[in-house]
Amino acid sequence: LIDVGGGPGTYSALFAQAHPGLHCKVLDLPGVLKISREIIAAMNVSDRVVTEALDYLRDDFPAANDVVMISGVFHRETEETCRDLIRRAYQALDTGGLLIVSDIFTNPGGKGPLFATLFGLNMMLTAVDGGVHADADVASWMQQQRFGAIDTVHFPPPMPHRIVTGIKT
């Protein structure tokens, strides 16, 4: 699993703890990875969760992966950048590999739920390219990139997050 823009590496470390055969690579900027390595070590999974410096806005992702996870990134990026991340994820996956995009998403048309709408407004005010995309749009972008078996999962309340997944065909 590669964890694109993986920040502190918490998700990768938790997945590695839950799945002893899983190996993860957290990809983020060098300054962020200093913190990631501390957290990964504290969670006792340094043997299976590694870090690699990568700017997801510019760099290609390492190839030949079973899973690409992009979590908490799309709300900071434009549609064009999100589409490019999906394209590069497709290139980084082996056939049959899984793309997981996790974020705060709106309903189609960007109207609701209330938390996602307010979060999107906050992102527009605080980040140059900030906003919130609809999960239906992300699913469509994945389909256009030739992902199949696309699915959307809403976290149970009160969690505002949603996950869009697809399989590389």
Secondary structure by P-SEA (a helix, b strand, c coil): ccccccccaaaaaaaaaacccbbbbbbccaaaaaaaaaaaaaacccccbbbbbbccccccccccccbbbbccccccccaaaaaaaaaaaaaaccccbbbbbbccccccccccaaaaaaaaaaaaacccbbbbbbaaaaaaaaaaaccccbbbbbccccccbbbbbbbcc
